[in-house]
Amino acid sequence: MPTIHELPTPALLLDLDVLEANLERMARRAEELGVALRPHLKTHKCVEIAQRQRALGAGGVTVSTLPEARAFVAHGFDDVTWAFPLVLSRLDEVRALSTRATLRLVVDSREAVDAVIRLGVPLHIWLKVDCGYHRAGVDPSGELVVTLARAIDTAPTLTFDGILSHSGHAYRGPTRREVLAAAIEERDTMVRCAERLRAAGIAVPAVSVGSTPSMAVIDHLDGVDEARPGNYAFYDHTQVLLGSCAVRDCAVTVLASVVSCQPGGDHGVTDAGALALSKDRGRHDAPQQTMGELFDDYAAGRLQPEARLVSLSQEHGVINAPRPVGSRVRILPNHSCLTVACFDAYDVVRGEQVVDRWLIHRER
């Protein structure tokens, strides 16, 4: 196998030692908090990583798309939560996949509940609750949450799994104090909602929560049954700024080549553009706006203090400092989930040695 210096660029590097440490740390964290870990696979979309998560105790997995669900079911994962509001145009695919594995769907509308009842096949259903993120999910204090929970619970073909949320607003916190406040809000909102449904005579088998930043700071998860973080496998620059991890905990980087730097110019151009890094700008309140940080010393987990990617077009990435043509840079992305989705495979490395190549299942 080659070293990273022999790889064509741009290349997506996955540090196997860092990945395995991250997976083990979150498995311990879930155990300490007394919750089952159902990791979200949308971050890595990779069978080899999911197998490692299962070996560490994950009883089921979470995905964002039906093609992701199919890919992992095809590789022996038989308990899959599709943690996305049900797409009504894909009910035929739901029917087919439900015969091959336990497929758990997420709904938050009367239309979706009616659709799965009409489908007439046995399905597991989570009711999505808004825990403060205000993106999707029913109001935990409104009447609709009771109405939908009862409809699911009494439908002859449906199994009500319970209530599910996502604390995406934990990503907005400028400090760990705000991240903790969002994590507490999610936990307390969901526990109160479960109690309200139970008081209305509806059994709530489980409460499912979680995001990577909230799992990093939450003090306890009493009343919660499972957590579904995903980004923790890799982390990224956003997680570093949130305080969820250190730079050295970031497992995914992009290796790029400098392809242009004009004499007397004040910038260099790399072959890693938006189709390698996405155009996620990271945190708006970051100390410096960046489209990707550059490593000064990868082994030490040290970033360059001044030089960084400052703009991206489709295939070009602009560094705000000159760099020799032909030199290489190792980039820490703002958002590892979106970066991974730009590539077909990981070059898996230990140190500078490439030890394997793992496919990324990013079908739509």
C-alpha distance (Angstrom), angle and dihedral (degrees) to the residues before:
residue distance angle dihedral
M1 . . .
P2 3.82 . .
T3 3.77 128.8 .
I4 3.79 119.6 -113.2
H5 3.81 88.5 -100.9
E6 3.82 89.3 66.7
L7 3.81 97.2 50.1
P8 3.78 121.5 108.8
T9 3.78 111.6 -118.1
P10 2.91 146.3 -83.6
A11 3.80 90.1 43.0
L12 3.79 130.3 169.8
L13 3.79 108.1 -133.2
L14 3.80 121.4 -159.5
D15 3.81 115.2 -166.0
L16 3.81 103.1 -144.7
D17 3.80 95.8 -162.7
V18 3.81 92.1 52.8
L19 3.81 92.7 44.5
E20 3.79 93.2 52.3
A21 3.80 92.1 48.2
N22 3.82 90.6 50.6
L23 3.80 93.0 49.8
E24 3.79 92.6 48.9
R25 3.81 92.3 47.3
M26 3.81 93.7 53.7
A27 3.80 92.2 45.3
R28 3.81 88.5 55.6
R29 3.79 91.2 45.2
A30 3.81 92.6 54.2
E31 3.79 90.3 47.8
E32 3.81 91.1 50.7
L33 3.81 90.2 50.6
G34 3.80 92.0 47.6
V35 3.81 97.1 -121.8
A36 3.77 134.3 122.5
L37 3.79 113.8 -110.3
R38 3.81 114.6 -130.6
P39 3.82 100.4 174.3
H40 3.78 120.8 -148.7
L41 3.78 108.3 -121.3
K42 3.82 96.2 -165.7
T43 3.81 88.6 92.5
H44 3.79 96.4 61.2
K45 3.86 106.3 12.0
C46 3.80 87.3 -161.2
V47 3.80 129.6 132.9
E48 3.80 95.1 -152.7
I49 3.81 91.5 55.5
A50 3.80 93.3 45.0
Q51 3.79 89.5 51.7
R52 3.80 89.7 55.1
Q53 3.81 90.1 49.8
R54 3.79 90.5 51.1
A55 3.80 91.1 49.0
L56 3.81 87.7 55.3
G57 3.80 91.6 56.8
A58 3.79 108.5 -83.1
G59 3.80 104.8 151.0
G60 3.79 94.8 -167.3
V61 3.78 139.6 1.2
T62 3.80 139.2 -127.3
V63 3.81 127.8 -135.6
S64 3.81 136.4 -179.9
T65 3.81 100.9 -145.9
L66 3.77 137.9 39.9
P67 3.84 92.0 -123.8
E68 3.82 87.6 55.8
A69 3.80 88.7 51.8
R70 3.81 91.6 50.3
A71 3.80 92.4 48.2
F72 3.78 93.9 53.3
V73 3.80 94.8 41.3
A74 3.81 87.2 53.8
H75 3.81 87.4 57.6
G76 3.80 95.6 51.7
F77 3.81 103.9 -87.4
D78 3.79 103.9 137.5
D79 3.83 103.8 175.1
V80 3.80 111.8 60.7
T81 3.80 131.5 165.4
W82 3.80 113.1 -156.3
A83 3.81 94.4 -152.4
F84 3.78 97.9 -164.6
P85 3.80 129.6 92.7
L86 3.79 106.1 -86.0
V87 3.81 113.5 -90.0
L88 3.80 103.1 -139.0
S89 3.81 93.9 -155.9
R90 3.83 90.1 64.4
L91 3.79 100.3 57.2
D92 3.82 93.5 114.5
E93 3.80 88.6 56.9
V94 3.80 89.9 47.8
R95 3.80 90.1 53.2
A96 3.81 92.3 51.0
L97 3.79 95.9 46.0
S98 3.82 93.8 45.9
T99 3.81 88.8 66.9
R100 3.82 90.9 60.2
A101 3.81 103.0 44.3
T102 3.78 144.7 -0.8
L103 3.78 100.4 -79.1
R104 3.79 115.6 -168.2
L105 3.80 115.1 -160.2
V106 3.80 130.0 -160.2
V107 3.81 122.7 -138.2
D108 3.80 134.9 174.1
S109 3.82 103.8 169.3
R110 3.77 141.3 66.8
E111 3.80 89.0 -122.6
A112 3.79 92.8 57.6
V113 3.81 93.8 45.5
D114 3.80 91.4 49.9
A115 3.81 90.2 48.3
V116 3.81 95.5 54.4
I117 3.80 90.9 45.2
R118 3.82 90.6 52.5
L119 3.80 90.5 47.7
G120 3.79 86.2 69.7
V121 3.81 99.2 -154.1
P122 3.82 128.1 116.9
L123 3.80 109.1 -90.8
H124 3.78 137.8 164.9
I125 3.80 113.0 -128.8
W126 3.80 133.0 -162.4
L127 3.80 119.3 -164.9
K128 3.79 110.2 -137.9
V129 3.80 114.8 -136.1
D130 3.80 127.2 -165.0
C131 3.80 105.8 -120.8
G132 3.81 95.4 -178.8
Y133 3.81 102.8 -64.0
H134 3.84 91.3 98.9
R135 3.78 95.3 -153.3
A136 3.81 102.0 106.7
G137 3.76 136.5 -20.1
V138 3.79 135.6 81.6
D139 3.78 123.1 -76.8
P140 3.82 106.2 -95.4
S141 3.81 91.3 -145.6
G142 3.82 97.3 45.7
E143 3.76 130.5 91.2
L144 3.81 94.8 -113.4
V145 3.80 93.0 72.0
V146 3.81 90.5 59.0
T147 3.79 93.5 42.4
L148 3.79 94.1 51.0
A149 3.80 95.2 41.8
R150 3.81 90.3 52.5
A151 3.80 92.3 47.1
I152 3.80 91.1 52.2
D153 3.79 93.3 43.2
T154 3.81 93.9 52.1
A155 3.82 98.7 40.7
P156 3.82 108.4 111.8
T157 3.82 95.6 -138.0
L158 3.80 98.7 40.4
T159 3.79 132.4 83.8
F160 3.79 113.6 -153.8
D161 3.80 106.5 -138.7
G162 3.81 94.8 -177.3
I163 3.79 136.3 -111.1
L164 3.78 128.0 -32.0
S165 3.81 134.8 -169.1
H166 3.79 142.5 172.9
S167 3.79 121.5 -141.3
G168 3.79 94.8 -149.5
H169 3.78 89.8 150.8
A170 3.81 87.8 70.6
Y171 3.82 84.7 79.4
R172 3.80 90.5 63.7
G173 3.79 96.3 62.7
P174 3.79 112.8 112.2
T175 3.82 89.7 -157.6
R176 3.79 137.3 25.2
R177 3.81 87.9 -102.7
E178 3.82 91.0 64.5
V179 3.80 91.4 42.8
L180 3.80 89.3 53.1
A181 3.81 91.0 48.3
A182 3.82 90.2 55.1
A183 3.80 91.7 46.9
I184 3.80 91.5 50.3
E185 3.79 91.1 46.8
E186 3.81 90.5 53.6
R187 3.80 93.9 48.1
D188 3.78 96.0 45.1
T189 3.81 94.4 42.9
M190 3.78 91.9 51.6
V191 3.79 95.3 45.1
R192 3.82 91.0 49.9
C193 3.81 90.7 47.5
A194 3.80 91.5 51.8
E195 3.80 90.3 49.4
R196 3.81 90.5 50.1
L197 3.80 92.5 51.9
R198 3.78 92.2 46.9
A199 3.78 90.1 50.4
A200 3.81 86.9 54.8
G201 3.81 89.5 56.6
I202 3.82 97.0 -100.7
A203 3.78 116.7 130.0
V204 3.82 111.9 -132.4
P205 3.80 107.1 -160.9
A206 3.80 96.1 -172.5
V207 3.79 147.2 1.5
S208 3.82 116.5 -142.3
V209 3.82 123.3 -166.1
G210 3.71 142.6 147.0
S211 3.76 156.1 109.9
T212 3.77 129.8 -171.1
P213 3.83 96.8 -103.8
S214 3.81 92.8 45.4
M215 3.81 91.7 50.5
A216 3.80 89.3 51.8
V217 3.80 94.0 59.9
I218 3.81 111.8 21.0
D219 3.81 114.4 121.1
H220 3.82 97.3 -151.5
L221 3.79 140.9 -12.7
D222 3.78 101.0 -150.3
G223 3.79 109.3 164.3
V224 3.81 92.7 23.3
D225 3.80 122.9 106.5
E226 3.79 106.9 -170.0
A227 3.79 142.4 12.7
R228 3.80 127.9 -149.8
P229 3.83 110.3 -162.7
G230 3.79 117.5 157.5
N231 3.79 113.8 169.3
Y232 3.82 91.8 64.5
A233 3.80 90.1 84.2
F234 3.81 90.3 70.3
Y235 3.82 109.8 3.2
D236 3.83 116.8 -164.8
H237 3.80 142.0 -156.3
T238 3.80 92.2 -67.5
Q239 3.79 90.8 56.3
V240 3.80 90.0 48.6
L241 3.81 90.3 55.5
L242 3.81 90.6 46.8
G243 3.81 90.1 54.1
S244 3.81 93.7 -118.1
C245 3.80 91.8 124.6
A246 3.78 146.4 -9.1
V247 3.80 124.4 -100.1
R248 3.80 88.7 -105.1
D249 3.83 89.7 60.3
C250 3.81 92.2 63.5
A251 3.80 107.1 106.9
V252 3.82 101.6 -176.0
T253 3.80 125.4 65.3
V254 3.79 135.4 160.4
L255 3.78 119.7 -125.5
A256 3.81 112.2 -149.3
S257 3.80 138.6 175.1
V258 3.78 126.9 -131.7
V259 3.80 105.6 -120.5
S260 3.80 102.8 173.3
C261 3.80 137.9 26.8
Q262 3.77 118.9 154.1
P263 3.82 122.4 -144.5
G264 3.78 109.2 -92.0
G265 3.77 91.2 7.5
D266 3.77 124.8 138.3
H267 3.81 98.9 -139.5
G268 3.79 145.2 43.6
V269 3.79 130.9 -143.0
T270 3.80 125.8 -136.0
D271 3.80 132.7 -164.4
A272 3.82 91.2 -119.7
G273 3.78 108.2 92.8
A274 3.78 134.8 150.5
L275 3.80 91.8 -54.8
A276 3.79 89.0 60.9
L277 3.80 101.5 36.1
S278 3.83 105.8 19.3
K279 3.81 118.4 -131.1
D280 3.78 96.0 -89.1
R281 3.80 105.1 142.2
G282 3.78 94.1 -160.8
R283 3.76 121.1 -141.4
H284 3.79 115.8 0.2
D285 3.80 89.7 -145.0
A286 3.82 95.8 51.5
P287 3.82 115.1 136.3
Q288 3.81 88.2 -113.3
Q289 3.78 126.6 15.9
T290 3.78 108.9 -115.9
M291 3.78 142.2 172.9
G292 3.80 90.5 -159.6
E293 3.79 135.8 -14.7
L294 3.80 122.2 -121.8
F295 3.77 123.1 -134.8
D296 3.77 118.6 -123.4
D297 3.82 91.7 -175.8
Y298 3.80 116.1 4.2
A299 3.81 96.5 -171.0
A300 3.81 90.7 53.3
G301 3.80 93.1 43.9
R302 3.80 91.2 -121.6
L303 3.80 122.6 149.0
Q304 3.78 125.6 -154.5
P305 3.81 106.7 -96.4
E306 3.80 98.4 -142.9
A307 3.82 111.6 13.7
R308 3.82 118.9 78.1
L309 3.77 141.9 136.2
V310 3.79 108.0 -78.3
S311 3.79 103.2 175.5
L312 3.79 138.9 17.8
S313 3.76 134.3 -162.0
Q314 3.77 124.8 178.7
E315 3.82 98.0 -67.3
H316 3.83 102.7 -3.3
G317 3.77 127.6 85.3
V318 3.81 118.6 -169.7
I319 3.81 120.2 -146.6
N320 3.80 115.8 -157.9
A321 3.81 91.8 -130.4
P322 3.81 134.6 50.9
R323 3.80 118.1 -94.6
P324 3.82 128.4 -178.0
V325 3.79 114.7 -96.1
G326 3.79 108.6 -106.4
S327 3.79 94.8 27.9
R328 3.78 119.0 120.4
V329 3.78 133.7 -131.0
R330 3.79 130.7 -162.5
I331 3.78 112.0 -140.9
L332 3.79 130.1 -154.5
P333 3.82 105.8 -150.3
N334 3.77 124.6 -137.7
H335 3.79 91.8 -132.0
S336 3.79 118.5 23.4
C337 3.83 94.6 -170.2
L338 3.81 92.9 60.5
T339 3.80 92.8 39.9
V340 3.80 92.1 54.3
A341 3.81 90.2 50.6
C342 3.81 88.3 61.6
F343 3.81 93.2 63.7
D344 3.80 137.4 65.2
A345 3.80 96.9 -146.0
Y346 3.80 146.6 3.1
D347 3.77 123.9 -116.3
V348 3.79 97.2 -139.7
V349 3.80 112.5 -146.5
R350 3.77 142.4 -174.8
G351 3.75 107.0 -162.5
E352 3.80 104.9 -39.6
Q353 3.80 94.8 -30.0
V354 3.79 119.1 102.4
V355 3.81 106.1 -137.2
D356 3.82 103.3 172.6
R357 3.79 147.1 -10.3
W358 3.82 119.6 -126.1
L359 3.78 125.3 -166.2
I360 3.81 122.8 -123.2
H361 3.82 114.9 -140.2
R362 3.78 101.3 -144.3
E363 3.79 99.7 148.1
R364 3.81 118.3 144.1
